[in-house]
Amino acid sequence: MATKSRERVIVRFSNFGSLITAGAGGQVRDSALAVERLHEEDRDRIAAASADLGCMYVPGHLLRERYDGGSLEDWQTMWWHRYFDYT
């Protein structure tokens, strides 16, 4: 199935809990551009598939909010780092 984003869509699964997020443009890391490039129809299909799997889709704009809990390193300042990039 082709994507409406017209670019490679990357779906990421969280290390913590049943969370899923996505971006477009081939970015395998957090990127505002990847979030903006994800077409809403692609996002909606991914969110529906996530729900079917018992997971929650987390929109990229929420993951770009500042993480203020715990003791992550200084460069790990967003929720993205906490749930999708933290090891």
C-alpha positions in Angstrom: 0.0 0.0 0.0 1.4 3.4 -1.0 1.6 6.2 1.6 0.0 9.5 1.2 3.2 11.0 2.7 5.0 10.1 -0.6 8.1 9.3 1.5 9.3 6.5 3.6 7.2 6.2 6.7 9.1 5.0 9.9 7.0 3.4 12.7 8.7 3.3 16.1 7.8 1.1 19.0 8.6 2.3 22.5 10.9 0.5 24.9 8.4 1.4 27.7 4.8 0.2 27.4 2.7 -0.3 24.3 3.4 3.0 22.6 3.9 3.6 18.9 4.8 6.8 17.0 5.7 7.5 13.3 7.3 10.0 11.0 8.0 10.4 7.3 11.0 11.2 5.2 13.3 8.4 6.4 14.2 9.9 9.7 15.0 7.2 12.2 15.4 9.7 15.0 13.2 12.4 16.4 12.8 15.2 14.0 10.2 18.0 13.7 10.5 17.7 9.9 9.7 13.9 10.0 6.6 14.7 12.1 5.5 17.4 9.7 6.0 15.2 6.7 3.7 12.5 8.0 0.4 12.9 6.1 -2.7 12.8 8.3 -4.2 9.8 6.4 -1.0 7.8 7.1 -1.1 8.9 10.7 -4.7 7.8 11.0 -4.0 4.4 9.5 -1.1 3.9 11.9 -3.1 5.0 14.9 -5.9 2.5 13.9 -3.4 -0.3 13.4 -1.9 0.6 16.8 -5.2 0.3 18.5 -5.9 -3.0 16.8 -2.6 -4.3 18.3 -3.6 -3.0 21.8 -1.1 -0.1 21.5 -1.5 3.6 21.8 -0.3 5.9 19.0 1.5 9.0 20.3 1.6 11.9 17.9 5.1 13.4 17.3 4.1 16.8 18.4 3.5 15.5 22.0 6.8 13.7 22.0 8.6 17.0 21.4 7.3 18.4 24.7 10.0 18.8 27.4 10.5 15.8 29.7 10.9 17.1 33.2 10.9 13.9 35.3 13.7 11.6 36.4 17.4 12.1 35.8 18.1 11.8 32.1 21.2 13.3 30.6 21.1 17.0 29.5 20.7 16.1 25.8 17.6 13.9 26.6 15.2 16.7 27.1 12.0 15.6 25.3 9.4 12.9 25.8 10.7 11.4 22.6 14.0 10.5 24.4 12.1 9.0 27.4 9.8 6.7 25.5 11.4 6.1 22.1 15.2 6.7 22.3 16.1 5.9 25.9 18.2 2.8 26.5 
